Amino acid sequence: MSQPRRRPSPTRRVRLLPALVLAAVLAAVVVGAWFQFGERQALDTVHSAGSTGPDRVDVVATLQRVDAAGREMLVRVQVAPRGALADADGVSPAEDLTLQTSTATRGDLTFKAQQRISSVDVPVALTGGSIADYPFDSYETSVEFGAVSGGAKVPVRVLFSNNDVSFSAAVDASSAEGVALLDIGLARSNSVLFFAVFMMIAMWALAVSVLIGGWYLVTRRKGLTWPALGWMAATLFALAAFRNTAPGTPPIGCLLDYLAFLWAEMIVAFSLITVVVMGIRAEPPADNEVSAPTS
């Protein structure tokens, strides 16, 4: 007859606990490092389009910032003529140079001959998507670059990179007839998405904790328990402050609010008011009667 399997003793479980905690911490660090490495690789990626001939205009376009509320992104453009299109110093155009852009930007860029070219910040309009979908909002736009030097069309080579850590950029680069075309898709980066999802989980966890605490106070008829009431009131205001730390400062009424924040605030407020009302009813009556002195 087989003997029953022996269960590990509580002492052995306690000894295994530090090893399990250490393994969990190491796994979290490895996963975090892997996510950070992937985002860093994406930021270091340079997308190129256009001609690679010796006589061309190089355009280095760097995405500096995405304004989701204003539905535009800011691109820093650095223009450098090459070969016969450049002056002897290599940093000035030999003839008047015009950098033609698409309708998503606010206009073409003109650079005078024999004058040093400095970088220009160009706002680009975004299409599609809405910040009301935060943190799952996404946007897209198309940017074209063409160049005219001395009244003649010249080839262009564009190098595009992303410098906004809050957004990831998917770029489809192509060229046709000397014009470089960039189809850009923007979405929240993995770090922003991860933190926003964590915020929603934390909001629901805090709201459920307050609800369970309030249910315990009401069913046990604990009366007005002031430390518990202070904790509930502090949670009510702490959730609002916590929500304002969301990356990208999304406006009120976004998906984050309807999935977690507004419901959490309502649950905490309802629990606090219920505990106060039921606590007053459970409080024993005050003894205000004063015994008369005996003669």
C-alpha positions as a Python dict, from the first residue, in 0.01 Angstrom:
ca = {
    (1, 'M'): (0, 0, 0),
    (2, 'S'): (156, 332, -112),
    (3, 'Q'): (225, 595, 149),
    (4, 'P'): (75, 945, 109),
    (5, 'R'): (303, 1203, -44),
    (6, 'R'): (465, 1428, 211),
    (7, 'R'): (400, 1798, 176),
    (8, 'P'): (689, 2045, 210),
    (9, 'S'): (715, 2188, 557),
    (10, 'P'): (636, 2559, 621),
    (11, 'T'): (1003, 2615, 708),
    (12, 'R'): (1111, 2492, 368),
    (13, 'R'): (859, 2720, 198),
    (14, 'V'): (997, 3018, 388),
    (15, 'R'): (1348, 2930, 271),
    (16, 'L'): (1235, 2910, -92),
    (17, 'L'): (1061, 3249, -76),
    (18, 'P'): (1379, 3466, -115),
    (19, 'A'): (1487, 3260, -415),
    (20, 'L'): (1148, 3302, -580),
    (21, 'V'): (1149, 3677, -513),
    (22, 'L'): (1500, 3708, -657),
    (23, 'A'): (1401, 3511, -967),
    (24, 'A'): (1096, 3734, -1019),
    (25, 'V'): (1307, 4050, -984),
    (26, 'L'): (1566, 3921, -1231),
    (27, 'A'): (1294, 3826, -1480),
    (28, 'A'): (1139, 4173, -1450),
    (29, 'V'): (1478, 4339, -1503),
    (30, 'V'): (1552, 4124, -1810),
    (31, 'V'): (1212, 4197, -1966),
    (32, 'G'): (1249, 4570, -1894),
    (33, 'A'): (1598, 4578, -2045),
    (34, 'W'): (1468, 4394, -2352),
    (35, 'F'): (1186, 4650, -2399),
    (36, 'Q'): (1428, 4941, -2353),
    (37, 'F'): (1676, 4792, -2601),
    (38, 'G'): (1401, 4752, -2861),
    (39, 'E'): (1290, 5112, -2821),
    (40, 'R'): (1648, 5237, -2839),
    (41, 'Q'): (1704, 5042, -3160),
    (42, 'A'): (1388, 5197, -3307),
    (43, 'L'): (1508, 5549, -3217),
    (44, 'D'): (1847, 5482, -3375),
    (45, 'T'): (1690, 5359, -3701),
    (46, 'V'): (1738, 5595, -3998),
    (47, 'H'): (1503, 5563, -4297),
    (48, 'S'): (1638, 5680, -4630),
    (49, 'A'): (1477, 5759, -4964),
    (50, 'G'): (1581, 5933, -5282),
    (51, 'S'): (1885, 5962, -5503),
    (52, 'T'): (2241, 5873, -5400),
    (53, 'G'): (2409, 6054, -5692),
    (54, 'P'): (2700, 6293, -5631),
    (55, 'D'): (2502, 6605, -5726),
    (56, 'R'): (2205, 6606, -5492),
    (57, 'V'): (2046, 6776, -5192),
    (58, 'D'): (2061, 6589, -4862),
    (59, 'V'): (1769, 6645, -4627),
    (60, 'V'): (1806, 6519, -4269),
    (61, 'A'): (1459, 6520, -4112),
    (62, 'T'): (1435, 6442, -3740),
    (63, 'L'): (1104, 6403, -3561),
    (64, 'Q'): (1139, 6617, -3249),
    (65, 'R'): (796, 6615, -3090),
    (66, 'V'): (442, 6490, -3154),
    (67, 'D'): (156, 6711, -3037),
    (68, 'A'): (-138, 6472, -3036),
    (69, 'A'): (-381, 6732, -2900),
    (70, 'G'): (-283, 6980, -3173),
    (71, 'R'): (-268, 6699, -3433),
    (72, 'E'): (75, 6792, -3564),
    (73, 'M'): (436, 6685, -3531),
    (74, 'L'): (747, 6900, -3533),
    (75, 'V'): (1024, 6794, -3771),
    (76, 'R'): (1370, 6952, -3763),
    (77, 'V'): (1500, 6978, -4120),
    (78, 'Q'): (1868, 7017, -4205),
    (79, 'V'): (1947, 7079, -4573),
    (80, 'A'): (2291, 7024, -4725),
    (81, 'P'): (2369, 7059, -5100),
    (82, 'R'): (2625, 6814, -5238),
    (83, 'G'): (2857, 6809, -5537),
    (84, 'A'): (2805, 7078, -5799),
    (85, 'L'): (2502, 7213, -5610),
    (86, 'A'): (2718, 7327, -5318),
    (87, 'D'): (2948, 7628, -5290),
    (88, 'A'): (3318, 7588, -5226),
    (89, 'D'): (3269, 7580, -4850),
    (90, 'G'): (3027, 7286, -4883),
    (91, 'V'): (2763, 7436, -4652),
    (92, 'S'): (2605, 7695, -4884),
    (93, 'P'): (2411, 7645, -5205),
    (94, 'A'): (2578, 7755, -5524),
    (95, 'E'): (2245, 7898, -5648),
    (96, 'D'): (1915, 7981, -5485),
    (97, 'L'): (1774, 7659, -5346),
    (98, 'T'): (1409, 7584, -5275),
    (99, 'L'): (1303, 7276, -5081),
    (100, 'Q'): (953, 7183, -5187),
    (101, 'T'): (732, 7004, -4935),
    (102, 'S'): (387, 6846, -4932),
    (103, 'T'): (57, 7004, -4834),
    (104, 'A'): (91, 6857, -4482),
    (105, 'T'): (354, 7122, -4405),
    (106, 'R'): (306, 7499, -4393),
    (107, 'G'): (508, 7588, -4702),
    (108, 'D'): (828, 7548, -4898),
    (109, 'L'): (1172, 7640, -4764),
    (110, 'T'): (1392, 7882, -4957),
    (111, 'F'): (1768, 7927, -4908),
    (112, 'K'): (1969, 8203, -5073),
    (113, 'A'): (2285, 8134, -5270),
    (114, 'Q'): (2620, 8180, -5094),
    (115, 'Q'): (2449, 8188, -4754),
    (116, 'R'): (2495, 7933, -4480),
    (117, 'I'): (2198, 7702, -4432),
    (118, 'S'): (2068, 7656, -4077),
    (119, 'S'): (1825, 7396, -3952),
    (120, 'V'): (1452, 7473, -3965),
    (121, 'D'): (1170, 7335, -3748),
    (122, 'V'): (879, 7243, -3972),
    (123, 'P'): (532, 7159, -3830),
    (124, 'V'): (357, 6875, -4012),
    (125, 'A'): (-17, 6810, -3985),
    (126, 'L'): (-136, 6466, -3876),
    (127, 'T'): (-436, 6277, -4011),
    (128, 'G'): (-638, 5990, -3870),
    (129, 'G'): (-672, 5891, -3508),
    (130, 'S'): (-779, 6096, -3207),
    (131, 'I'): (-625, 6168, -2869),
    (132, 'A'): (-958, 6056, -2720),
    (133, 'D'): (-834, 5700, -2786),
    (134, 'Y'): (-537, 5746, -2549),
    (135, 'P'): (-331, 5534, -2482),
    (136, 'F'): (-423, 5336, -2795),
    (137, 'D'): (-433, 5637, -3029),
    (138, 'S'): (-240, 5634, -3356),
    (139, 'Y'): (-183, 5883, -3636),
    (140, 'E'): (-44, 5900, -3987),
    (141, 'T'): (88, 6154, -4232),
    (142, 'S'): (275, 6181, -4562),
    (143, 'V'): (571, 6411, -4621),
    (144, 'E'): (730, 6483, -4959),
    (145, 'F'): (1060, 6654, -5031),
    (146, 'G'): (1170, 6788, -5365),
    (147, 'A'): (1435, 7047, -5453),
    (148, 'V'): (1478, 7320, -5715),
    (149, 'S'): (1819, 7483, -5763),
    (150, 'G'): (1863, 7774, -6002),
    (151, 'G'): (1519, 7710, -6149),
    (152, 'A'): (1594, 7346, -6231),
    (153, 'K'): (1474, 7038, -6050),
    (154, 'V'): (1751, 6847, -5871),
    (155, 'P'): (1755, 6506, -5700),
    (156, 'V'): (1693, 6476, -5328),
    (157, 'R'): (1801, 6224, -5065),
    (158, 'V'): (1610, 6219, -4735),
    (159, 'L'): (1726, 6066, -4406),
    (160, 'F'): (1445, 6042, -4149),
    (161, 'S'): (1475, 5945, -3781),
    (162, 'N'): (1257, 5967, -3472),
    (163, 'N'): (1370, 6152, -3159),
    (164, 'D'): (1039, 6145, -2964),
    (165, 'V'): (1055, 5867, -2705),
    (166, 'S'): (679, 5891, -2642),
    (167, 'F'): (590, 5770, -2993),
    (168, 'S'): (707, 5494, -3220),
    (169, 'A'): (724, 5568, -3592),
    (170, 'A'): (664, 5323, -3875),
    (171, 'V'): (806, 5473, -4194),
    (172, 'D'): (755, 5364, -4555),
    (173, 'A'): (1016, 5550, -4761),
    (174, 'S'): (1003, 5569, -5139),
    (175, 'S'): (1101, 5800, -5424),
    (176, 'A'): (969, 5890, -5767),
    (177, 'E'): (1092, 6140, -6028),
    (178, 'G'): (1345, 6296, -5794),
    (179, 'V'): (1095, 6342, -5510),
    (180, 'A'): (1135, 6156, -5179),
    (181, 'L'): (812, 6040, -5013),
    (182, 'L'): (772, 5935, -4648),
    (183, 'D'): (454, 5766, -4529),
    (184, 'I'): (472, 5788, -4148),
    (185, 'G'): (257, 5605, -3896),
    (186, 'L'): (274, 5709, -3531),
    (187, 'A'): (163, 5519, -3221),
    (188, 'R'): (239, 5537, -2851),
    (189, 'S'): (568, 5377, -2757),
    (190, 'N'): (576, 5051, -2561),
    (191, 'S'): (687, 5229, -2243),
    (192, 'V'): (395, 5475, -2257),
    (193, 'L'): (149, 5197, -2337),
    (194, 'F'): (283, 4979, -2055),
    (195, 'F'): (264, 5257, -1798),
    (196, 'A'): (-87, 5363, -1906),
    (197, 'V'): (-215, 5005, -1876),
    (198, 'F'): (-49, 4978, -1534),
    (199, 'M'): (-225, 5300, -1430),
    (200, 'M'): (-564, 5156, -1523),
    (201, 'I'): (-496, 4833, -1333),
    (202, 'A'): (-376, 5029, -1028),
    (203, 'M'): (-684, 5254, -1034),
    (204, 'W'): (-917, 4957, -1037),
    (205, 'A'): (-716, 4784, -763),
    (206, 'L'): (-737, 5090, -537),
    (207, 'A'): (-1108, 5132, -605),
    (208, 'V'): (-1183, 4768, -527),
    (209, 'S'): (-970, 4790, -211),
    (210, 'V'): (-1170, 5089, -88),
    (211, 'L'): (-1496, 4913, -176),
    (212, 'I'): (-1398, 4601, 19),
    (213, 'G'): (-1285, 4813, 315),
    (214, 'G'): (-1613, 5004, 313),
    (215, 'W'): (-1815, 4683, 294),
    (216, 'Y'): (-1628, 4549, 596),
    (217, 'L'): (-1692, 4867, 800),
    (218, 'V'): (-2062, 4873, 712),
    (219, 'T'): (-2136, 4504, 769),
    (220, 'R'): (-1944, 4495, 1098),
    (221, 'R'): (-2114, 4818, 1210),
    (222, 'K'): (-1782, 4976, 1304),
    (223, 'G'): (-1925, 5325, 1323),
    (224, 'L'): (-1715, 5628, 1228),
    (225, 'T'): (-1366, 5482, 1198),
    (226, 'W'): (-1165, 5794, 1133),
    (227, 'P'): (-837, 5635, 1012),
    (228, 'A'): (-1033, 5436, 751),
    (229, 'L'): (-1227, 5745, 645),
    (230, 'G'): (-902, 5939, 609),
    (231, 'W'): (-758, 5663, 392),
    (232, 'M'): (-1064, 5663, 167),
    (233, 'A'): (-1064, 6041, 131),
    (234, 'A'): (-690, 6042, 56),
    (235, 'T'): (-742, 5775, -213),
    (236, 'L'): (-1013, 5988, -374),
    (237, 'F'): (-773, 6280, -427),
    (238, 'A'): (-466, 6062, -488),
    (239, 'L'): (-634, 5900, -790),
    (240, 'A'): (-677, 6241, -953),
    (241, 'A'): (-311, 6329, -895),
    (242, 'F'): (-205, 5986, -1020),
    (243, 'R'): (-412, 6028, -1335),
    (244, 'N'): (-240, 6360, -1412),
    (245, 'T'): (98, 6180, -1427),
    (246, 'A'): (-8, 5995, -1743),
    (247, 'P'): (260, 6042, -2013),
    (248, 'G'): (158, 6291, -2279),
    (249, 'T'): (-91, 6473, -2051),
    (250, 'P'): (-407, 6338, -2219),
    (251, 'P'): (-720, 6554, -2182),
    (252, 'I'): (-1007, 6450, -1961),
    (253, 'G'): (-1253, 6225, -2140),
    (254, 'C'): (-1003, 5999, -2313),
    (255, 'L'): (-1026, 5620, -2316),
    (256, 'L'): (-811, 5598, -2003),
    (257, 'D'): (-1080, 5785, -1808),
    (258, 'Y'): (-1372, 5578, -1932),
    (259, 'L'): (-1192, 5248, -1878),
    (260, 'A'): (-1064, 5316, -1527),
    (261, 'F'): (-1030, 5665, -1378),
    (262, 'L'): (-1391, 5787, -1375),
    (263, 'W'): (-1523, 5453, -1248),
    (264, 'A'): (-1256, 5437, -978),
    (265, 'E'): (-1342, 5787, -856),
    (266, 'M'): (-1712, 5703, -847),
    (267, 'I'): (-1655, 5381, -652),
    (268, 'V'): (-1430, 5549, -397),
    (269, 'A'): (-1668, 5843, -350),
    (270, 'F'): (-1970, 5610, -316),
    (271, 'S'): (-1786, 5393, -63),
    (272, 'L'): (-1678, 5695, 142),
    (273, 'I'): (-2027, 5846, 154),
    (274, 'T'): (-2186, 5510, 238),
    (275, 'V'): (-1943, 5445, 522),
    (276, 'V'): (-2009, 5791, 669),
    (277, 'V'): (-2388, 5757, 652),
    (278, 'M'): (-2397, 5404, 789),
    (279, 'G'): (-2129, 5489, 1045),
    (280, 'I'): (-2341, 5770, 1188),
    (281, 'R'): (-2634, 5530, 1225),
    (282, 'A'): (-2412, 5271, 1393),
    (283, 'E'): (-2262, 5514, 1641),
    (284, 'P'): (-2405, 5475, 1996),
    (285, 'P'): (-2609, 5772, 2120),
    (286, 'A'): (-2417, 6026, 2322),
    (287, 'D'): (-2497, 6027, 2694),
    (288, 'N'): (-2581, 6392, 2763),
    (289, 'E'): (-2782, 6330, 3071),
    (290, 'V'): (-2625, 6478, 3387),
    (291, 'S'): (-2741, 6331, 3713),
    (292, 'A'): (-2894, 6588, 3948),
    (293, 'P'): (-2712, 6636, 4281),
    (294, 'T'): (-2878, 6473, 4581),
    (295, 'S'): (-2984, 6694, 4872),
}
